[in-house]
C-alpha cells in the first residue's frame, strides 16, 4: 500500500514543473540580459506576480505556486533587501 494518493503524486509532479519553469525563466534572464543577478530577476518575477514589499516569502511562494520550504527564505531576503513598490 502506498502512503501517497494519486492526487499527491499529481501535486508533486506539478510542483516540480513549477520549479523547473521558474528556475528556467530566472536562468534565462540572468544569462540573456547582461548584468542581471538572480536576485534582480526574482525581484522582477515577484513584482510581475503582484507581490509587494508588505508580503512575506510564504505569500510570494503561494502567489507563484512554488514550495514554501524551498523558496520562502530566499524570497523573504529579496523582499526585505530589494523593497518592491507597494501597488
N, CA and C atoms as a LAMMPS dump frame, in Angstrom:
ITEM: TIMESTEP
0
ITEM: NUMBER OF ATOMS
261
ITEM: BOX BOUNDS ff ff ff
-5.0000000000000000e+02 5.0000000000000000e+02
-5.0000000000000000e+02 5.0000000000000000e+02
-5.0000000000000000e+02 5.0000000000000000e+02
ITEM: ATOMS id mol type element x y z
1 1 1 N 0.835 -1.176 0
2 1 2 C 0 0 0
3 1 3 C 0.885 1.247 0
4 2 1 N 0.576 2.192 -0.845
5 2 2 C 1.345 3.426 -0.962
6 2 3 C 0.89 4.445 0.074
7 3 1 N 1.846 5.206 0.578
8 3 2 C 1.482 6.276 1.504
9 3 3 C 1.039 7.529 0.742
10 4 1 N 1.229 7.52 -0.57
11 4 2 C 0.819 8.645 -1.408
12 4 3 C -0.447 8.298 -2.166
13 5 1 N -1.323 9.269 -2.289
14 5 2 C -2.51 9.092 -3.123
15 5 3 C -2.172 9.549 -4.535
16 6 1 N -3.04 9.243 -5.473
17 6 2 C -2.833 9.7 -6.85
18 6 3 C -2.788 11.217 -6.892
19 7 1 N -3.585 11.873 -6.067
20 7 2 C -3.602 13.331 -6.021
21 7 3 C -2.271 13.885 -5.508
22 8 1 N -1.67 13.218 -4.522
23 8 2 C -0.371 13.632 -4.012
24 8 3 C 0.684 13.569 -5.106
25 9 1 N 0.645 12.525 -5.891
26 9 2 C 1.622 12.348 -6.971
27 9 3 C 1.433 13.417 -8.033
28 10 1 N 0.192 13.725 -8.383
29 10 2 C -0.085 14.787 -9.357
30 10 3 C 0.409 16.124 -8.821
31 11 1 N 0.165 16.394 -7.529
32 11 2 C 0.612 17.655 -6.932
33 11 3 C 2.129 17.76 -6.922
34 12 1 N 2.819 16.672 -6.607
35 12 2 C 4.284 16.679 -6.626
36 12 3 C 4.814 16.904 -8.03
37 13 1 N 4.168 16.288 -9.01
38 13 2 C 4.568 16.462 -10.4
39 13 3 C 4.382 17.922 -10.827
40 14 1 N 3.257 18.525 -10.454
41 14 2 C 3.004 19.921 -10.795
42 14 3 C 3.995 20.837 -10.089
43 15 1 N 4.309 20.533 -8.846
44 15 2 C 5.283 21.325 -8.096
45 15 3 C 6.639 21.296 -8.801
46 16 1 N 7.062 20.115 -9.257
47 16 2 C 8.338 20.005 -9.969
48 16 3 C 8.312 20.796 -11.276
49 17 1 N 7.185 20.773 -11.976
50 17 2 C 7.056 21.562 -13.209
51 17 3 C 7.157 23.05 -12.903
52 18 1 N 6.492 23.496 -11.84
53 18 2 C 6.55 24.907 -11.46
54 18 3 C 7.971 25.33 -11.12
55 19 1 N 8.678 24.49 -10.366
56 19 2 C 10.073 24.787 -10.012
57 19 3 C 10.929 24.863 -11.274
58 20 1 N 10.786 23.893 -12.159
59 20 2 C 11.577 23.866 -13.392
60 20 3 C 11.32 25.093 -14.25
61 21 1 N 10.055 25.463 -14.397
62 21 2 C 9.719 26.641 -15.209
63 21 3 C 10.256 27.916 -14.574
64 22 1 N 10.11 28.047 -13.268
65 22 2 C 10.607 29.229 -12.57
66 22 3 C 12.115 29.341 -12.705
67 23 1 N 12.832 28.252 -12.424
68 23 2 C 14.294 28.27 -12.497
69 23 3 C 14.781 28.531 -13.927
70 24 1 N 14.11 27.964 -14.916
71 24 2 C 14.497 28.199 -16.316
72 24 3 C 14.3 29.667 -16.686
73 25 1 N 13.207 30.247 -16.224
74 25 2 C 12.932 31.652 -16.516
75 25 3 C 13.975 32.556 -15.865
76 26 1 N 14.283 32.295 -14.604
77 26 2 C 15.294 33.088 -13.897
78 26 3 C 16.653 32.918 -14.574
79 27 1 N 16.986 31.693 -14.942
80 27 2 C 18.264 31.442 -15.597
81 27 3 C 18.344 32.174 -16.94
82 28 1 N 17.261 32.158 -17.7
83 28 2 C 17.267 32.86 -18.99
84 28 3 C 17.48 34.357 -18.785
85 29 1 N 16.825 34.931 -17.787
86 29 2 C 17.009 36.359 -17.528
87 29 3 C 18.445 36.674 -17.118
88 30 1 N 19.039 35.822 -16.283
89 30 2 C 20.392 36.112 -15.817
90 30 3 C 21.436 35.877 -16.898
91 31 1 N 21.16 34.983 -17.84
92 31 2 C 22.129 34.706 -18.897
93 31 3 C 21.924 35.585 -20.128
94 32 1 N 20.683 35.885 -20.444
95 32 2 C 20.387 36.633 -21.671
96 32 3 C 20.513 38.138 -21.492
97 33 1 N 20.24 38.612 -20.317
98 33 2 C 20.289 40.051 -20.062
99 33 3 C 21.522 40.325 -19.217
100 34 1 N 22.498 40.949 -19.804
101 34 2 C 23.76 41.146 -19.093
102 34 3 C 23.558 41.976 -17.826
103 35 1 N 24.347 41.656 -16.844
104 35 2 C 24.373 42.35 -15.566
105 35 3 C 23.107 42.181 -14.732
106 36 1 N 22.341 41.148 -14.982
107 36 2 C 21.152 40.885 -14.172
108 36 3 C 21.466 39.737 -13.217
109 37 1 N 21.354 40.007 -11.933
110 37 2 C 21.615 38.98 -10.929
111 37 3 C 20.375 38.119 -10.718
112 38 1 N 20.568 36.995 -10.074
113 38 2 C 19.434 36.129 -9.722
114 38 3 C 18.448 36.904 -8.861
115 39 1 N 18.962 37.66 -7.911
116 39 2 C 18.106 38.44 -7.018
117 39 3 C 17.245 39.434 -7.805
118 40 1 N 17.836 40.128 -8.756
119 40 2 C 17.094 41.087 -9.569
120 40 3 C 16.037 40.377 -10.412
121 41 1 N 16.419 39.262 -11.021
122 41 2 C 15.475 38.509 -11.851
123 41 3 C 14.282 38.042 -11.015
124 42 1 N 14.552 37.515 -9.827
125 42 2 C 13.465 37.067 -8.954
126 42 3 C 12.617 38.252 -8.508
127 43 1 N 13.257 39.362 -8.223
128 43 2 C 12.526 40.574 -7.849
129 43 3 C 11.525 40.942 -8.946
130 44 1 N 11.939 40.873 -10.188
131 44 2 C 11.047 41.196 -11.308
132 44 3 C 9.897 40.204 -11.403
133 45 1 N 10.198 38.928 -11.2
134 45 2 C 9.144 37.903 -11.237
135 45 3 C 8.12 38.162 -10.132
136 46 1 N 8.61 38.438 -8.936
137 46 2 C 7.704 38.705 -7.817
138 46 3 C 6.855 39.948 -8.079
139 47 1 N 7.48 40.974 -8.582
140 47 2 C 6.748 42.203 -8.878
141 47 3 C 5.673 41.946 -9.939
142 48 1 N 6.017 41.201 -10.974
143 48 2 C 5.055 40.876 -12.035
144 48 3 C 3.887 40.036 -11.506
145 49 1 N 4.145 39.255 -10.459
146 49 2 C 3.109 38.407 -9.873
147 49 3 C 2.244 39.169 -8.868
148 50 1 N 2.543 40.443 -8.678
149 50 2 C 1.749 41.248 -7.759
150 50 3 C 2.181 41.157 -6.314
151 51 1 N 3.397 40.65 -6.087
152 51 2 C 3.925 40.569 -4.722
153 51 3 C 4.424 41.962 -4.34
154 52 1 N 4.093 42.392 -3.136
155 52 2 C 4.523 43.707 -2.666
156 52 3 C 5.488 43.574 -1.502
157 53 1 N 6.1 44.677 -1.124
158 53 2 C 7.071 44.649 -0.029
159 53 3 C 6.422 44.287 1.301
160 54 1 N 5.107 44.398 1.394
161 54 2 C 4.434 44.016 2.634
162 54 3 C 4.116 42.518 2.68
163 55 1 N 4.326 41.815 1.573
164 55 2 C 4.092 40.369 1.533
165 55 3 C 5.28 39.619 2.128
166 56 1 N 5.013 38.443 2.628
167 56 2 C 6.07 37.576 3.151
168 56 3 C 6.569 36.655 2.043
169 57 1 N 7.669 35.994 2.305
170 57 2 C 8.17 34.994 1.373
171 57 3 C 7.166 33.882 1.165
172 58 1 N 6.447 33.53 2.228
173 58 2 C 5.429 32.491 2.12
174 58 3 C 4.311 32.929 1.172
175 59 1 N 3.861 34.16 1.307
176 59 2 C 2.817 34.674 0.42
177 59 3 C 3.311 34.691 -1.021
178 60 1 N 4.558 35.089 -1.221
179 60 2 C 5.133 35.108 -2.568
180 60 3 C 5.127 33.704 -3.162
181 61 1 N 5.51 32.715 -2.373
182 61 2 C 5.501 31.326 -2.841
183 61 3 C 4.098 30.901 -3.25
184 62 1 N 3.139 31.25 -2.434
185 62 2 C 1.757 30.878 -2.729
186 62 3 C 1.256 31.56 -3.994
187 63 1 N 1.613 32.832 -4.187
188 63 2 C 1.151 33.569 -5.369
189 63 3 C 1.71 32.998 -6.665
190 64 1 N 2.952 32.51 -6.625
191 64 2 C 3.541 31.972 -7.862
192 64 3 C 3.646 30.451 -7.834
193 65 1 N 2.969 29.857 -6.869
194 65 2 C 2.812 28.401 -6.776
195 65 3 C 4.137 27.645 -6.74
196 66 1 N 5.001 28.094 -5.829
197 66 2 C 6.265 27.402 -5.577
198 66 3 C 6.264 26.907 -4.142
199 67 1 N 7.009 25.846 -3.85
200 67 2 C 7.016 25.297 -2.494
201 67 3 C 7.626 26.265 -1.475
202 68 1 N 6.909 26.457 -0.398
203 68 2 C 7.341 27.386 0.642
204 68 3 C 8.675 26.941 1.238
205 69 1 N 8.825 25.646 1.489
206 69 2 C 10.052 25.16 2.131
207 69 3 C 11.297 25.38 1.28
208 70 1 N 11.134 25.537 -0.017
209 70 2 C 12.282 25.707 -0.908
210 70 3 C 12.616 27.184 -1.18
211 71 1 N 11.622 28.06 -1.196
212 71 2 C 11.846 29.442 -1.645
213 71 3 C 11.531 30.532 -0.623
214 72 1 N 10.863 30.209 0.459
215 72 2 C 10.431 31.248 1.407
216 72 3 C 11.592 32.105 1.898
217 73 1 N 12.668 31.494 2.331
218 73 2 C 13.806 32.247 2.89
219 73 3 C 14.411 33.172 1.832
220 74 1 N 14.607 32.649 0.622
221 74 2 C 15.191 33.459 -0.451
222 74 3 C 14.275 34.638 -0.796
223 75 1 N 12.969 34.387 -0.87
224 75 2 C 12.025 35.453 -1.193
225 75 3 C 11.948 36.482 -0.071
226 76 1 N 11.973 36.025 1.185
227 76 2 C 11.979 36.965 2.308
228 76 3 C 13.177 37.899 2.217
229 77 1 N 14.328 37.346 1.905
230 77 2 C 15.551 38.148 1.781
231 77 3 C 15.406 39.18 0.663
232 78 1 N 14.898 38.746 -0.473
233 78 2 C 14.742 39.661 -1.61
234 78 3 C 13.707 40.738 -1.3
235 79 1 N 12.616 40.359 -0.71
236 79 2 C 11.579 41.337 -0.371
237 79 3 C 12.104 42.352 0.65
238 80 1 N 12.899 41.9 1.585
239 80 2 C 13.45 42.793 2.59
240 80 3 C 14.571 43.67 2.07
241 81 1 N 15.406 43.109 1.18
242 81 2 C 16.557 43.839 0.668
243 81 3 C 16.223 44.719 -0.536
244 82 1 N 15.324 44.252 -1.368
245 82 2 C 15.012 44.966 -2.599
246 82 3 C 13.924 46.008 -2.413
247 83 1 N 12.951 45.693 -1.587
248 83 2 C 11.853 46.617 -1.368
249 83 3 C 11.024 46.859 -2.618
250 84 1 N 10.179 45.925 -2.955
251 84 2 C 9.292 46.102 -4.1
252 84 3 C 8.352 47.267 -3.845
253 85 1 N 7.939 47.907 -4.92
254 85 2 C 6.987 49.01 -4.803
255 85 3 C 5.636 48.478 -4.345
256 86 1 N 5.026 49.178 -3.429
257 86 2 C 3.685 48.79 -2.987
258 86 3 C 2.702 49.249 -4.053
259 87 1 N 1.865 48.296 -4.486
260 87 2 C 0.916 48.596 -5.558
261 87 3 C -0.17 49.524 -5.081
